[in-house]
Amino acid sequence: MARIKMEFPGDAAFSTEIDLRISDINYGGHLGHDSILSLTHEARVRFFRHFGFTELDVDGPGIMLSDAAVVYKSESFYGETMVVEIAVCDFVKYGCDLVYRVSEKETGREVALAKTGIVFMDYAERKVVQVPGKFRKLFKEQGYFLEIQP
């Protein structure tokens, strides 16, 4: 079976801590696969807020997820605190990737890597739009911006 291979690209643009809730734990007694996407969603909301945006208003357009992938590294358990780091990379005309590294705070144990592709969306017009200039400029100035691929 082919495995997804993923690496965390460079430095994190943002980091946040999230405590695992009992609802994040599955019947196996560890962090459930579905909760990884919930954790990354919470981190993404905090990421956008940190930079003065929301998921529905990134200097005008909102975002829409185009894909998601998760690579599990270790178990995690109720009560542990996750550190979720986000890197911004692989810009294209209409979007980019957000890559997440989820680690346990106390030990630094890597729990998962995840990626969500985002595209920018004009929800009033129901169409995809180019990466907003303010978002692009922000990450270019911070050194996280990779040249736009065709």
C-alpha positions in Angstrom: 0.0 0.0 0.0 1.4 3.4 -0.9 1.9 5.8 2.0 1.5 9.6 2.0 4.8 11.2 2.6 4.8 14.6 4.2 7.4 16.9 5.7 7.0 20.2 7.6 8.4 22.9 5.3 10.8 25.2 7.1 9.7 27.4 9.9 6.2 27.8 11.3 4.4 31.0 10.5 2.1 30.5 13.5 1.8 28.2 16.6 -1.0 27.6 19.1 -1.7 25.2 22.0 -4.9 23.1 22.1 -5.9 20.8 25.0 -7.4 17.5 24.0 -11.0 17.1 25.0 -12.8 13.9 25.8 -14.7 14.2 22.6 -11.4 14.1 20.7 -10.7 10.5 22.0 -12.0 7.5 20.1 -13.0 4.0 21.4 -9.4 3.0 21.1 -8.6 5.4 23.9 -6.5 7.8 21.8 -6.9 10.8 19.6 -9.3 10.0 16.8 -8.5 10.5 13.2 -11.4 12.8 12.7 -10.3 15.0 15.6 -7.0 15.8 13.8 -8.9 17.7 11.2 -10.9 19.4 13.9 -7.7 20.4 15.7 -6.2 21.8 12.4 -9.4 23.7 11.8 -9.3 25.4 15.2 -5.6 26.2 14.7 -6.4 27.6 11.2 -9.1 29.9 12.7 -6.6 31.1 15.2 -4.0 31.5 12.5 -6.2 33.8 10.4 -7.3 35.8 13.5 -3.7 36.3 14.5 -3.0 37.9 11.1 -6.2 40.0 11.2 -8.4 37.9 8.9 -11.2 35.3 9.2 -11.9 32.3 7.1 -14.7 34.3 5.4 -12.7 37.5 5.0 -9.0 37.3 4.0 -8.8 40.9 2.8 -12.0 40.4 0.9 -12.5 36.8 -0.2 -12.9 33.8 2.1 -11.2 30.4 1.9 -12.4 27.0 0.9 -10.5 23.8 1.4 -9.6 22.0 -1.8 -8.0 18.9 -0.2 -6.7 17.5 3.1 -4.2 14.8 4.1 -3.0 13.5 7.5 0.0 11.4 8.4 -0.1 9.9 11.9 3.1 9.7 13.9 2.1 8.6 17.4 -0.9 8.2 19.7 -2.1 11.0 21.9 -4.4 10.9 24.9 -7.1 12.8 26.8 -5.7 15.8 28.8 -2.5 16.2 26.7 -1.8 19.6 25.2 -1.1 19.7 21.5 1.1 22.3 20.0 -0.1 23.0 16.4 2.3 24.8 14.1 1.3 26.1 10.7 3.5 26.7 7.7 2.3 28.4 4.5 3.7 27.1 1.2 3.2 26.1 -2.4 1.3 29.2 -3.6 -0.5 28.9 -6.9 -2.7 31.5 -8.6 -5.8 30.8 -6.5 -4.5 29.4 -3.3 -1.8 27.7 -1.2 -1.1 24.9 1.2 -1.2 25.1 5.0 0.9 22.4 6.6 0.3 21.5 10.3 2.7 19.9 12.7 0.8 18.5 15.8 3.1 17.7 18.7 2.5 17.0 22.4 3.6 20.0 24.4 5.4 18.4 27.4 7.5 15.9 25.5 7.6 17.4 22.0 6.5 14.0 20.6 5.2 14.4 17.1 1.6 13.2 16.8 0.7 14.1 13.2 1.5 16.1 10.2 -1.4 17.4 8.1 -2.0 19.5 5.0 -4.9 21.4 3.8 -5.0 23.0 0.4 -6.9 26.3 0.4 -8.3 28.3 -2.4 -9.6 31.9 -2.1 -13.3 32.3 -2.8 -15.7 35.2 -3.6 -18.7 33.7 -1.8 -21.1 36.4 -3.2 -20.1 35.5 -6.8 -19.6 31.8 -6.0 -16.2 31.7 -7.8 -12.5 31.2 -7.0 -10.4 34.3 -7.0 -6.6 35.0 -6.9 -4.7 35.0 -3.7 -5.4 38.4 -2.0 -2.5 40.8 -2.3 -2.4 41.5 1.5 -2.1 37.8 2.3 0.5 37.2 -0.4 2.5 40.3 0.7 2.4 39.2 4.4 4.0 35.9 3.8 6.4 37.1 1.2 7.8 39.7 3.7 8.1 37.0 6.4 9.9 34.7 4.0 7.2 32.0 3.9 6.1 32.9 0.4 7.2 30.6 -2.4 7.0 32.0 -5.9 3.6 31.3 -7.5 3.5 28.2 -9.7 1.5 28.2 -12.9 
